[in-house]
Each structure stands twice: as C-alpha cells, then as structure tokens.
Amino acid sequence: MISYAPLWETMQERRATTYTLQVKGNISSSTIRRLKAGDSVSTNTLDALCKILSCTINDIIEYLPDKE
C-alpha cells in the first residue's frame, strides 16, 4: 500500500498548505481529495509535488507492505 503520510509531514515542515499546492502547482482539488483519501495519483502529480515542495519522492510517499 502507498501512504502519503510523508507528504503531509513535508508540507508541514515547509509551511505549505493544500492551497499552496493548488496555486503554485496547479494541483486540482479533486487530486488533493484523492491524496487525502490515500487513493492513487499519477506520476505527473507526484513529479509536480516534488517540484512544488523542492523534495524527493521519499518525502511524498512511502510503501507499506500489506499485513497478512
């Protein structure tokens, strides 16, 4: 499972809001809702988030293995 927990931590560290993502990165509100819900997003979105926040992909997502 992919988790976006690192994204919210990175945003907090950089004092960025979802409004910042929408204005600076042209990230749609529906994409932000998908991120909050833990749904999949495109690699283009992940690329844009890295650019907006000046970070790496590890600062945006993490892989959590399924519990069996």
Phi and psi in degrees as a GROMACS rama.xvg file:
@    title "Ramachandran Plot"
@    xaxis  label "Phi"
@    yaxis  label "Psi"
@TYPE xy
-92.7722  131.908  ILE-2
-114.286  139.263  SER-3
-99.5678  13.7294  TYR-4
-53.911  -41.4573  ALA-5
-60.804  -31.2816  PRO-6
-60.0185  -48.3347  LEU-7
-66.6648  -35.5626  TRP-8
-66.963  -43.2653  GLU-9
-63.6611  -41.5186  THR-10
-62.3099  -41.7878  MET-11
-63.6421  -43.661  GLN-12
-60.923  -36.0758  GLU-13
-95.2013  5.16425  ARG-14
55.0406  41.5102  ARG-15
-102.204  146.673  ALA-16
-116.494  173.165  THR-17
-63.3337  -29.995  THR-18
-62.0611  -40.5022  TYR-19
-57.5742  -44.5425  THR-20
-62.3108  -39.8128  LEU-21
-69.5135  -43.7544  GLN-22
-79.0765  -50.0219  VAL-23
-76.812  -32.8475  LYS-24
-112.843  -0.432839  GLY-25
56.8116  37.2527  ASN-26
-85.7682  125.723  ILE-27
-72.4637  157.773  SER-28
-64.4168  -31.6817  SER-29
-68.4818  -34.9481  SER-30
-68.098  -39.9232  THR-31
-62.8921  -40.2735  ILE-32
-61.6788  -39.8611  ARG-33
-63.6203  -41.796  ARG-34
-62.2814  -45.0579  LEU-35
-63.1874  -33.849  LYS-36
-83.4685  -8.82649  ALA-37
79.8996  18.2266  GLY-38
-81.5009  166.734  ASP-39
-72.4939  148.897  SER-40
-133.235  164.78  VAL-41
-75.2598  160.438  SER-42
-66.4681  -27.1849  THR-43
-62.745  -39.2276  ASN-44
-65.8825  -44.0439  THR-45
-61.8296  -40.1735  LEU-46
-61.4326  -45.6391  ASP-47
-62.3335  -40.7203  ALA-48
-62.9127  -42.2333  LEU-49
-61.5453  -41.0376  CYS-50
-66.7663  -46.0356  LYS-51
-60.9804  -43.4726  ILE-52
-95.3031  -0.0723046  LEU-53
50.2907  60.053  SER-54
-144.19  -178.601  CYS-55
-101.482  170.364  THR-56
-61.0177  -30.7274  ILE-57
-67.2834  -18.0908  ASN-58
-86.911  -2.35327  ASP-59
-112.417  -45.5986  ILE-60
-133.353  161.026  ILE-61
-143.983  150.986  GLU-62
-95.3892  128.255  TYR-63
-118.096  117.41  LEU-64
-62.2229  147.183  PRO-65
-64.7149  140.909  ASP-66
-82.5463  131.784  LYS-67
